[in-house]
Amino acid sequence: MLATTTIPVSKPRPWRPSPPRLGGGGGNGGLVVECSSRPKKKATAHHMKTRPKKTQPWDIRRKGPTIYPPLPPLPPDWTLVTEDQPLPQPPQDAGGLSPTPSAS
């Protein structure tokens, strides 16, 4: 018995002109990106994805920053003095210490 093998032969495809390319139309022309299989995350999305996650129970239950009562208003930097008003006196030290040493 003779073994015969057949090889399938495909029909030749008709020639079609290629679509125009970017970059001047030469053979070594432009680079065209059609689809990215691994797109890059933009800055905020990257920071949100890679930020440190809270894993400890005490840290997960922790609330936001402490809110303190507002500070009293600061005294004015400048005080306008007219000739009719006396000069304001600086506050005295409450510790009982005098600015000049006492001789004993």
Jmol script that loads the backbone (N, CA, C; Angstrom):
load data "model"
ATOM      1  N   MET A   1       0.810  -1.154   0.000  1.00  0.00           N
ATOM      2  CA  MET A   1       0.000   0.000   0.000  1.00  0.00           C
ATOM      3  C   MET A   1       0.871   1.241   0.000  1.00  0.00           C
ATOM      4  N   LEU A   2       0.466   2.121  -0.754  1.00  0.00           N
ATOM      5  CA  LEU A   2       1.194   3.380  -0.864  1.00  0.00           C
ATOM      6  C   LEU A   2       0.496   4.434  -0.022  1.00  0.00           C
ATOM      7  N   ALA A   3       1.286   5.135   0.716  1.00  0.00           N
ATOM      8  CA  ALA A   3       0.725   6.212   1.548  1.00  0.00           C
ATOM      9  C   ALA A   3       0.847   7.521   0.781  1.00  0.00           C
ATOM     10  N   THR A   4      -0.233   8.171   0.658  1.00  0.00           N
ATOM     11  CA  THR A   4      -0.214   9.457  -0.036  1.00  0.00           C
ATOM     12  C   THR A   4      -0.528  10.560   0.971  1.00  0.00           C
ATOM     13  N   THR A   5       0.142  11.624   0.868  1.00  0.00           N
ATOM     14  CA  THR A   5      -0.127  12.776   1.733  1.00  0.00           C
ATOM     15  C   THR A   5      -0.574  13.934   0.867  1.00  0.00           C
ATOM     16  N   THR A   6      -1.519  14.608   1.332  1.00  0.00           N
ATOM     17  CA  THR A   6      -1.983  15.779   0.602  1.00  0.00           C
ATOM     18  C   THR A   6      -1.646  17.024   1.401  1.00  0.00           C
ATOM     19  N   ILE A   7      -1.192  18.016   0.763  1.00  0.00           N
ATOM     20  CA  ILE A   7      -0.848  19.294   1.396  1.00  0.00           C
ATOM     21  C   ILE A   7      -1.868  20.315   0.918  1.00  0.00           C
ATOM     22  N   PRO A   8      -2.601  20.911   1.852  1.00  0.00           N
ATOM     23  CA  PRO A   8      -3.570  21.906   1.415  1.00  0.00           C
ATOM     24  C   PRO A   8      -2.862  23.155   0.886  1.00  0.00           C
ATOM     25  N   VAL A   9      -3.339  23.655  -0.188  1.00  0.00           N
ATOM     26  CA  VAL A   9      -2.761  24.848  -0.803  1.00  0.00           C
ATOM     27  C   VAL A   9      -3.809  25.951  -0.691  1.00  0.00           C
ATOM     28  N   SER A  10      -3.380  27.090  -0.108  1.00  0.00           N
ATOM     29  CA  SER A  10      -4.326  28.186   0.040  1.00  0.00           C
ATOM     30  C   SER A  10      -4.304  29.057  -1.212  1.00  0.00           C
ATOM     31  N   LYS A  11      -5.401  29.686  -1.445  1.00  0.00           N
ATOM     32  CA  LYS A  11      -5.490  30.567  -2.586  1.00  0.00           C
ATOM     33  C   LYS A  11      -4.683  31.827  -2.313  1.00  0.00           C
ATOM     34  N   PRO A  12      -4.079  32.380  -3.300  1.00  0.00           N
ATOM     35  CA  PRO A  12      -3.355  33.639  -3.083  1.00  0.00           C
ATOM     36  C   PRO A  12      -4.361  34.766  -2.816  1.00  0.00           C
ATOM     37  N   ARG A  13      -4.018  35.623  -1.866  1.00  0.00           N
ATOM     38  CA  ARG A  13      -4.900  36.732  -1.519  1.00  0.00           C
ATOM     39  C   ARG A  13      -4.730  37.868  -2.518  1.00  0.00           C
ATOM     40  N   PRO A  14      -5.798  38.542  -2.855  1.00  0.00           N
ATOM     41  CA  PRO A  14      -5.649  39.681  -3.758  1.00  0.00           C
ATOM     42  C   PRO A  14      -4.912  40.810  -3.044  1.00  0.00           C
ATOM     43  N   TRP A  15      -4.135  41.563  -3.791  1.00  0.00           N
ATOM     44  CA  TRP A  15      -3.361  42.665  -3.210  1.00  0.00           C
ATOM     45  C   TRP A  15      -4.272  43.829  -2.901  1.00  0.00           C
ATOM     46  N   ARG A  16      -4.131  44.355  -1.649  1.00  0.00           N
ATOM     47  CA  ARG A  16      -4.887  45.544  -1.253  1.00  0.00           C
ATOM     48  C   ARG A  16      -3.900  46.620  -0.852  1.00  0.00           C
ATOM     49  N   PRO A  17      -4.171  47.864  -1.209  1.00  0.00           N
ATOM     50  CA  PRO A  17      -3.251  48.929  -0.778  1.00  0.00           C
ATOM     51  C   PRO A  17      -3.332  49.100   0.740  1.00  0.00           C
ATOM     52  N   SER A  18      -2.207  49.365   1.354  1.00  0.00           N
ATOM     53  CA  SER A  18      -2.181  49.545   2.800  1.00  0.00           C
ATOM     54  C   SER A  18      -2.729  50.927   3.146  1.00  0.00           C
ATOM     55  N   PRO A  19      -3.303  51.072   4.344  1.00  0.00           N
ATOM     56  CA  PRO A  19      -3.830  52.382   4.737  1.00  0.00           C
ATOM     57  C   PRO A  19      -2.686  53.375   4.927  1.00  0.00           C
ATOM     58  N   PRO A  20      -2.957  54.656   4.746  1.00  0.00           N
ATOM     59  CA  PRO A  20      -1.892  55.652   4.905  1.00  0.00           C
ATOM     60  C   PRO A  20      -1.395  55.676   6.341  1.00  0.00           C
ATOM     61  N   ARG A  21      -0.112  55.902   6.526  1.00  0.00           N
ATOM     62  CA  ARG A  21       0.504  55.937   7.847  1.00  0.00           C
ATOM     63  C   ARG A  21       0.884  57.361   8.207  1.00  0.00           C
ATOM     64  N   LEU A  22       0.997  57.592   9.512  1.00  0.00           N
ATOM     65  CA  LEU A  22       1.443  58.901   9.980  1.00  0.00           C
ATOM     66  C   LEU A  22       2.951  58.987   9.852  1.00  0.00           C
ATOM     67  N   GLY A  23       3.452  60.196   9.710  1.00  0.00           N
ATOM     68  CA  GLY A  23       4.891  60.379   9.720  1.00  0.00           C
ATOM     69  C   GLY A  23       5.492  60.554   8.343  1.00  0.00           C
ATOM     70  N   GLY A  24       4.780  61.013   7.388  1.00  0.00           N
ATOM     71  CA  GLY A  24       5.375  61.344   6.096  1.00  0.00           C
ATOM     72  C   GLY A  24       5.178  60.300   5.023  1.00  0.00           C
ATOM     73  N   GLY A  25       4.681  59.132   5.328  1.00  0.00           N
ATOM     74  CA  GLY A  25       4.387  58.144   4.308  1.00  0.00           C
ATOM     75  C   GLY A  25       5.572  57.298   3.895  1.00  0.00           C
ATOM     76  N   GLY A  26       6.767  57.556   4.409  1.00  0.00           N
ATOM     77  CA  GLY A  26       7.932  56.735   4.072  1.00  0.00           C
ATOM     78  C   GLY A  26       7.889  55.418   4.801  1.00  0.00           C
ATOM     79  N   GLY A  27       8.749  54.501   4.429  1.00  0.00           N
ATOM     80  CA  GLY A  27       8.790  53.197   5.066  1.00  0.00           C
ATOM     81  C   GLY A  27       9.275  53.248   6.501  1.00  0.00           C
ATOM     82  N   ASN A  28      10.090  54.228   6.850  1.00  0.00           N
ATOM     83  CA  ASN A  28      10.619  54.315   8.208  1.00  0.00           C
ATOM     84  C   ASN A  28       9.908  55.408   9.007  1.00  0.00           C
ATOM     85  N   GLY A  29       8.676  55.698   8.684  1.00  0.00           N
ATOM     86  CA  GLY A  29       7.953  56.851   9.204  1.00  0.00           C
ATOM     87  C   GLY A  29       7.516  56.749  10.646  1.00  0.00           C
ATOM     88  N   GLY A  30       6.359  57.323  10.923  1.00  0.00           N
ATOM     89  CA  GLY A  30       5.893  57.565  12.279  1.00  0.00           C
ATOM     90  C   GLY A  30       5.535  56.327  13.065  1.00  0.00           C
ATOM     91  N   LEU A  31       5.425  56.534  14.334  1.00  0.00           N
ATOM     92  CA  LEU A  31       5.076  55.473  15.262  1.00  0.00           C
ATOM     93  C   LEU A  31       3.620  55.662  15.640  1.00  0.00           C
ATOM     94  N   VAL A  32       2.806  54.657  15.456  1.00  0.00           N
ATOM     95  CA  VAL A  32       1.389  54.755  15.731  1.00  0.00           C
ATOM     96  C   VAL A  32       1.050  53.821  16.877  1.00  0.00           C
ATOM     97  N   VAL A  33       0.442  54.376  17.931  1.00  0.00           N
ATOM     98  CA  VAL A  33       0.009  53.572  19.065  1.00  0.00           C
ATOM     99  C   VAL A  33      -1.488  53.386  18.926  1.00  0.00           C
ATOM    100  N   GLU A  34      -1.904  52.152  18.695  1.00  0.00           N
ATOM    101  CA  GLU A  34      -3.325  51.894  18.504  1.00  0.00           C
ATOM    102  C   GLU A  34      -4.014  51.550  19.808  1.00  0.00           C
ATOM    103  N   CYS A  35      -3.387  50.698  20.612  1.00  0.00           N
ATOM    104  CA  CYS A  35      -4.006  50.255  21.845  1.00  0.00           C
ATOM    105  C   CYS A  35      -2.895  49.891  22.824  1.00  0.00           C
ATOM    106  N   SER A  36      -3.076  50.267  24.063  1.00  0.00           N
ATOM    107  CA  SER A  36      -2.074  49.942  25.071  1.00  0.00           C
ATOM    108  C   SER A  36      -2.615  48.798  25.925  1.00  0.00           C
ATOM    109  N   SER A  37      -1.841  47.743  26.055  1.00  0.00           N
ATOM    110  CA  SER A  37      -2.303  46.620  26.861  1.00  0.00           C
ATOM    111  C   SER A  37      -2.098  46.878  28.347  1.00  0.00           C
ATOM    112  N   ARG A  38      -1.165  47.759  28.709  1.00  0.00           N
ATOM    113  CA  ARG A  38      -0.925  48.097  30.106  1.00  0.00           C
ATOM    114  C   ARG A  38      -0.918  49.615  30.259  1.00  0.00           C
ATOM    115  N   PRO A  39      -2.091  50.211  30.370  1.00  0.00           N
ATOM    116  CA  PRO A  39      -2.125  51.674  30.466  1.00  0.00           C
ATOM    117  C   PRO A  39      -1.544  52.141  31.792  1.00  0.00           C
ATOM    118  N   LYS A  40      -0.909  53.289  31.788  1.00  0.00           N
ATOM    119  CA  LYS A  40      -0.328  53.867  32.997  1.00  0.00           C
ATOM    120  C   LYS A  40      -1.398  54.625  33.757  1.00  0.00           C
ATOM    121  N   LYS A  41      -1.332  54.552  35.093  1.00  0.00           N
ATOM    122  CA  LYS A  41      -2.254  55.334  35.908  1.00  0.00           C
ATOM    123  C   LYS A  41      -1.742  56.768  35.974  1.00  0.00           C
ATOM    124  N   LYS A  42      -2.680  57.700  36.022  1.00  0.00           N
ATOM    125  CA  LYS A  42      -2.281  59.090  36.179  1.00  0.00           C
ATOM    126  C   LYS A  42      -1.927  59.320  37.637  1.00  0.00           C
ATOM    127  N   ALA A  43      -1.398  60.472  37.953  1.00  0.00           N
ATOM    128  CA  ALA A  43      -0.778  60.724  39.257  1.00  0.00           C
ATOM    129  C   ALA A  43      -1.712  60.446  40.434  1.00  0.00           C
ATOM    130  N   THR A  44      -2.902  61.046  40.452  1.00  0.00           N
ATOM    131  CA  THR A  44      -3.782  60.883  41.609  1.00  0.00           C
ATOM    132  C   THR A  44      -4.273  59.453  41.735  1.00  0.00           C
ATOM    133  N   ALA A  45      -4.614  58.837  40.618  1.00  0.00           N
ATOM    134  CA  ALA A  45      -5.073  57.443  40.669  1.00  0.00           C
ATOM    135  C   ALA A  45      -3.956  56.540  41.178  1.00  0.00           C
ATOM    136  N   HIS A  46      -2.722  56.813  40.792  1.00  0.00           N
ATOM    137  CA  HIS A  46      -1.591  56.003  41.249  1.00  0.00           C
ATOM    138  C   HIS A  46      -1.394  56.171  42.758  1.00  0.00           C
ATOM    139  N   HIS A  47      -1.469  57.420  43.249  1.00  0.00           N
ATOM    140  CA  HIS A  47      -1.275  57.649  44.682  1.00  0.00           C
ATOM    141  C   HIS A  47      -2.398  57.017  45.499  1.00  0.00           C
ATOM    142  N   MET A  48      -3.612  57.050  44.989  1.00  0.00           N
ATOM    143  CA  MET A  48      -4.719  56.433  45.719  1.00  0.00           C
ATOM    144  C   MET A  48      -4.574  54.911  45.756  1.00  0.00           C
ATOM    145  N   LYS A  49      -4.072  54.315  44.685  1.00  0.00           N
ATOM    146  CA  LYS A  49      -3.938  52.862  44.640  1.00  0.00           C
ATOM    147  C   LYS A  49      -2.773  52.369  45.490  1.00  0.00           C
ATOM    148  N   THR A  50      -1.680  53.124  45.539  1.00  0.00           N
ATOM    149  CA  THR A  50      -0.475  52.651  46.215  1.00  0.00           C
ATOM    150  C   THR A  50      -0.266  53.283  47.585  1.00  0.00           C
ATOM    151  N   ARG A  51      -1.254  53.985  48.119  1.00  0.00           N
ATOM    152  CA  ARG A  51      -1.066  54.596  49.434  1.00  0.00           C
ATOM    153  C   ARG A  51      -1.052  53.524  50.511  1.00  0.00           C
ATOM    154  N   PRO A  52      -0.436  53.817  51.655  1.00  0.00           N
ATOM    155  CA  PRO A  52      -0.432  52.822  52.726  1.00  0.00           C
ATOM    156  C   PRO A  52      -1.846  52.585  53.255  1.00  0.00           C
ATOM    157  N   LYS A  53      -2.240  51.348  53.389  1.00  0.00           N
ATOM    158  CA  LYS A  53      -3.573  50.998  53.855  1.00  0.00           C
ATOM    159  C   LYS A  53      -3.550  50.808  55.370  1.00  0.00           C
ATOM    160  N   LYS A  54      -4.650  51.167  56.017  1.00  0.00           N
ATOM    161  CA  LYS A  54      -4.770  50.955  57.461  1.00  0.00           C
ATOM    162  C   LYS A  54      -5.144  49.498  57.707  1.00  0.00           C
ATOM    163  N   THR A  55      -4.295  48.782  58.435  1.00  0.00           N
ATOM    164  CA  THR A  55      -4.556  47.375  58.705  1.00  0.00           C
ATOM    165  C   THR A  55      -4.770  47.097  60.189  1.00  0.00           C
ATOM    166  N   GLN A  56      -4.261  47.963  61.069  1.00  0.00           N
ATOM    167  CA  GLN A  56      -4.415  47.744  62.501  1.00  0.00           C
ATOM    168  C   GLN A  56      -5.786  48.227  62.959  1.00  0.00           C
ATOM    169  N   PRO A  57      -6.466  47.459  63.844  1.00  0.00           N
ATOM    170  CA  PRO A  57      -7.797  47.881  64.299  1.00  0.00           C
ATOM    171  C   PRO A  57      -7.800  49.245  64.975  1.00  0.00           C
ATOM    172  N   TRP A  58      -6.780  49.542  65.783  1.00  0.00           N
ATOM    173  CA  TRP A  58      -6.748  50.831  66.469  1.00  0.00           C
ATOM    174  C   TRP A  58      -6.594  51.970  65.468  1.00  0.00           C
ATOM    175  N   ASP A  59      -5.938  51.707  64.346  1.00  0.00           N
ATOM    176  CA  ASP A  59      -5.724  52.744  63.344  1.00  0.00           C
ATOM    177  C   ASP A  59      -6.971  52.937  62.483  1.00  0.00           C
ATOM    178  N   ILE A  60      -7.716  51.838  62.243  1.00  0.00           N
ATOM    179  CA  ILE A  60      -8.934  51.932  61.433  1.00  0.00           C
ATOM    180  C   ILE A  60      -9.998  52.725  62.187  1.00  0.00           C
ATOM    181  N   ARG A  61     -10.089  52.522  63.504  1.00  0.00           N
ATOM    182  CA  ARG A  61     -11.103  53.220  64.303  1.00  0.00           C
ATOM    183  C   ARG A  61     -10.722  54.658  64.621  1.00  0.00           C
ATOM    184  N   ARG A  62      -9.493  55.052  64.324  1.00  0.00           N
ATOM    185  CA  ARG A  62      -9.018  56.379  64.680  1.00  0.00           C
ATOM    186  C   ARG A  62      -9.766  57.443  63.880  1.00  0.00           C
ATOM    187  N   LYS A  63     -10.136  58.493  64.547  1.00  0.00           N
ATOM    188  CA  LYS A  63     -10.862  59.579  63.895  1.00  0.00           C
ATOM    189  C   LYS A  63      -9.867  60.558  63.275  1.00  0.00           C
ATOM    190  N   GLY A  64     -10.384  61.623  62.742  1.00  0.00           N
ATOM    191  CA  GLY A  64      -9.560  62.640  62.095  1.00  0.00           C
ATOM    192  C   GLY A  64      -8.763  63.456  63.101  1.00  0.00           C
ATOM    193  N   PRO A  65      -8.219  64.570  62.670  1.00  0.00           N
ATOM    194  CA  PRO A  65      -7.393  65.385  63.567  1.00  0.00           C
ATOM    195  C   PRO A  65      -8.226  66.006  64.689  1.00  0.00           C
ATOM    196  N   THR A  66      -7.575  66.276  65.814  1.00  0.00           N
ATOM    197  CA  THR A  66      -8.231  66.874  66.963  1.00  0.00           C
ATOM    198  C   THR A  66      -8.619  68.310  66.634  1.00  0.00           C
ATOM    199  N   ILE A  67      -9.835  68.693  67.019  1.00  0.00           N
ATOM    200  CA  ILE A  67     -10.296  70.060  66.782  1.00  0.00           C
ATOM    201  C   ILE A  67     -10.194  70.819  68.099  1.00  0.00           C
ATOM    202  N   TYR A  68      -9.391  71.860  68.130  1.00  0.00           N
ATOM    203  CA  TYR A  68      -9.177  72.669  69.321  1.00  0.00           C
ATOM    204  C   TYR A  68     -10.052  73.911  69.248  1.00  0.00           C
ATOM    205  N   PRO A  69     -10.387  74.506  70.429  1.00  0.00           N
ATOM    206  CA  PRO A  69     -11.159  75.752  70.392  1.00  0.00           C
ATOM    207  C   PRO A  69     -10.313  76.865  69.767  1.00  0.00           C
ATOM    208  N   PRO A  70     -10.962  77.846  69.156  1.00  0.00           N
ATOM    209  CA  PRO A  70     -10.185  78.915  68.515  1.00  0.00           C
ATOM    210  C   PRO A  70      -9.422  79.744  69.534  1.00  0.00           C
ATOM    211  N   LEU A  71      -8.301  80.280  69.127  1.00  0.00           N
ATOM    212  CA  LEU A  71      -7.477  81.112  69.994  1.00  0.00           C
ATOM    213  C   LEU A  71      -8.119  82.489  70.147  1.00  0.00           C
ATOM    214  N   PRO A  72      -7.860  83.167  71.278  1.00  0.00           N
ATOM    215  CA  PRO A  72      -8.401  84.530  71.425  1.00  0.00           C
ATOM    216  C   PRO A  72      -7.709  85.465  70.434  1.00  0.00           C
ATOM    217  N   PRO A  73      -8.346  86.574  70.128  1.00  0.00           N
ATOM    218  CA  PRO A  73      -7.711  87.498  69.178  1.00  0.00           C
ATOM    219  C   PRO A  73      -6.417  88.064  69.735  1.00  0.00           C
ATOM    220  N   LEU A  74      -5.467  88.271  68.859  1.00  0.00           N
ATOM    221  CA  LEU A  74      -4.179  88.808  69.268  1.00  0.00           C
ATOM    222  C   LEU A  74      -4.293  90.304  69.525  1.00  0.00           C
ATOM    223  N   PRO A  75      -3.433  90.846  70.405  1.00  0.00           N
ATOM    224  CA  PRO A  75      -3.453  92.294  70.611  1.00  0.00           C
ATOM    225  C   PRO A  75      -2.935  92.999  69.349  1.00  0.00           C
ATOM    226  N   PRO A  76      -3.334  94.226  69.146  1.00  0.00           N
ATOM    227  CA  PRO A  76      -2.884  94.929  67.938  1.00  0.00           C
ATOM    228  C   PRO A  76      -1.384  95.171  67.973  1.00  0.00           C
ATOM    229  N   ASP A  77      -0.774  95.151  66.807  1.00  0.00           N
ATOM    230  CA  ASP A  77       0.669  95.403  66.714  1.00  0.00           C
ATOM    231  C   ASP A  77       1.004  96.870  66.940  1.00  0.00           C
ATOM    232  N   TRP A  78       0.125  97.719  66.507  1.00  0.00           N
ATOM    233  CA  TRP A  78       0.359  99.155  66.600  1.00  0.00           C
ATOM    234  C   TRP A  78      -0.776  99.801  67.392  1.00  0.00           C
ATOM    235  N   THR A  79      -0.434 100.755  68.217  1.00  0.00           N
ATOM    236  CA  THR A  79      -1.435 101.522  68.945  1.00  0.00           C
ATOM    237  C   THR A  79      -1.239 102.987  68.588  1.00  0.00           C
ATOM    238  N   LEU A  80      -2.273 103.608  68.059  1.00  0.00           N
ATOM    239  CA  LEU A  80      -2.189 105.023  67.725  1.00  0.00           C
ATOM    240  C   LEU A  80      -2.396 105.844  68.991  1.00  0.00           C
ATOM    241  N   VAL A  81      -1.498 106.781  69.218  1.00  0.00           N
ATOM    242  CA  VAL A  81      -1.562 107.625  70.409  1.00  0.00           C
ATOM    243  C   VAL A  81      -1.675 109.067  69.945  1.00  0.00           C
ATOM    244  N   THR A  82      -2.633 109.762  70.487  1.00  0.00           N
ATOM    245  CA  THR A  82      -2.765 111.195  70.206  1.00  0.00           C
ATOM    246  C   THR A  82      -2.202 111.972  71.380  1.00  0.00           C
ATOM    247  N   GLU A  83      -2.098 113.287  71.233  1.00  0.00           N
ATOM    248  CA  GLU A  83      -1.536 114.115  72.314  1.00  0.00           C
ATOM    249  C   GLU A  83      -2.464 114.160  73.517  1.00  0.00           C
ATOM    250  N   ASP A  84      -3.746 113.909  73.311  1.00  0.00           N
ATOM    251  CA  ASP A  84      -4.704 113.962  74.408  1.00  0.00           C
ATOM    252  C   ASP A  84      -4.644 112.716  75.286  1.00  0.00           C
ATOM    253  N   GLN A  85      -4.193 111.584  74.726  1.00  0.00           N
ATOM    254  CA  GLN A  85      -4.201 110.325  75.469  1.00  0.00           C
ATOM    255  C   GLN A  85      -2.810 110.045  76.036  1.00  0.00           C
ATOM    256  N   PRO A  86      -2.722 109.494  77.257  1.00  0.00           N
ATOM    257  CA  PRO A  86      -1.403 109.122  77.803  1.00  0.00           C
ATOM    258  C   PRO A  86      -0.900 107.848  77.119  1.00  0.00           C
ATOM    259  N   LEU A  87       0.402 107.620  77.214  1.00  0.00           N
ATOM    260  CA  LEU A  87       0.992 106.418  76.631  1.00  0.00           C
ATOM    261  C   LEU A  87       0.550 105.194  77.423  1.00  0.00           C
ATOM    262  N   PRO A  88       0.230 104.080  76.747  1.00  0.00           N
ATOM    263  CA  PRO A  88      -0.140 102.870  77.491  1.00  0.00           C
ATOM    264  C   PRO A  88       1.087 102.293  78.187  1.00  0.00           C
ATOM    265  N   GLN A  89       0.867 101.791  79.399  1.00  0.00           N
ATOM    266  CA  GLN A  89       1.955 101.210  80.186  1.00  0.00           C
ATOM    267  C   GLN A  89       2.137  99.747  79.812  1.00  0.00           C
ATOM    268  N   PRO A  90       3.384  99.252  79.709  1.00  0.00           N
ATOM    269  CA  PRO A  90       3.586  97.828  79.435  1.00  0.00           C
ATOM    270  C   PRO A  90       3.107  97.000  80.617  1.00  0.00           C
ATOM    271  N   PRO A  91       2.666  95.766  80.386  1.00  0.00           N
ATOM    272  CA  PRO A  91       2.176  94.939  81.500  1.00  0.00           C
ATOM    273  C   PRO A  91       3.304  94.608  82.474  1.00  0.00           C
ATOM    274  N   GLN A  92       2.965  94.591  83.779  1.00  0.00           N
ATOM    275  CA  GLN A  92       3.937  94.273  84.819  1.00  0.00           C
ATOM    276  C   GLN A  92       4.101  92.768  84.932  1.00  0.00           C
ATOM    277  N   ASP A  93       5.315  92.320  85.331  1.00  0.00           N
ATOM    278  CA  ASP A  93       5.585  90.900  85.512  1.00  0.00           C
ATOM    279  C   ASP A  93       4.846  90.406  86.747  1.00  0.00           C
ATOM    280  N   ALA A  94       4.072  89.355  86.623  1.00  0.00           N
ATOM    281  CA  ALA A  94       3.265  88.841  87.725  1.00  0.00           C
ATOM    282  C   ALA A  94       4.060  87.961  88.669  1.00  0.00           C
ATOM    283  N   GLY A  95       5.306  87.643  88.346  1.00  0.00           N
ATOM    284  CA  GLY A  95       6.095  86.737  89.171  1.00  0.00           C
ATOM    285  C   GLY A  95       6.669  87.402  90.400  1.00  0.00           C
ATOM    286  N   GLY A  96       6.559  88.709  90.548  1.00  0.00           N
ATOM    287  CA  GLY A  96       7.083  89.389  91.722  1.00  0.00           C
ATOM    288  C   GLY A  96       8.557  89.705  91.598  1.00  0.00           C
ATOM    289  N   LEU A  97       9.164  89.450  90.475  1.00  0.00           N
ATOM    290  CA  LEU A  97      10.578  89.759  90.310  1.00  0.00           C
ATOM    291  C   LEU A  97      10.719  91.176  89.791  1.00  0.00           C
ATOM    292  N   SER A  98      11.621  91.893  90.363  1.00  0.00           N
ATOM    293  CA  SER A  98      11.838  93.275  89.895  1.00  0.00           C
ATOM    294  C   SER A  98      12.925  93.243  88.841  1.00  0.00           C
ATOM    295  N   PRO A  99      12.899  94.166  87.893  1.00  0.00           N
ATOM    296  CA  PRO A  99      13.902  94.149  86.837  1.00  0.00           C
ATOM    297  C   PRO A  99      15.283  94.520  87.340  1.00  0.00           C
ATOM    298  N   THR A 100      15.393  95.226  88.481  1.00  0.00           N
ATOM    299  CA  THR A 100      16.717  95.586  88.997  1.00  0.00           C
ATOM    300  C   THR A 100      17.027  94.716  90.194  1.00  0.00           C
ATOM    301  N   PRO A 101      18.241  94.248  90.325  1.00  0.00           N
ATOM    302  CA  PRO A 101      18.586  93.412  91.487  1.00  0.00           C
ATOM    303  C   PRO A 101      18.583  94.248  92.764  1.00  0.00           C
ATOM    304  N   SER A 102      18.100  93.675  93.821  1.00  0.00           N
ATOM    305  CA  SER A 102      18.060  94.376  95.103  1.00  0.00           C
ATOM    306  C   SER A 102      19.367  94.125  95.851  1.00  0.00           C
ATOM    307  N   ALA A 103      19.867  95.182  96.497  1.00  0.00           N
ATOM    308  CA  ALA A 103      21.122  95.059  97.259  1.00  0.00           C
ATOM    309  C   ALA A 103      20.781  94.708  98.698  1.00  0.00           C
ATOM    310  N   SER A 104      21.401  93.695  99.268  1.00  0.00           N
ATOM    311  CA  SER A 104      21.118  93.284 100.628  1.00  0.00           C
ATOM    312  C   SER A 104      22.305  93.502 101.504  1.00  0.00           C
TER     313      SER A 104
END
end "model"
wireframe off; spacefill off
backbone 0.3
color backbone group
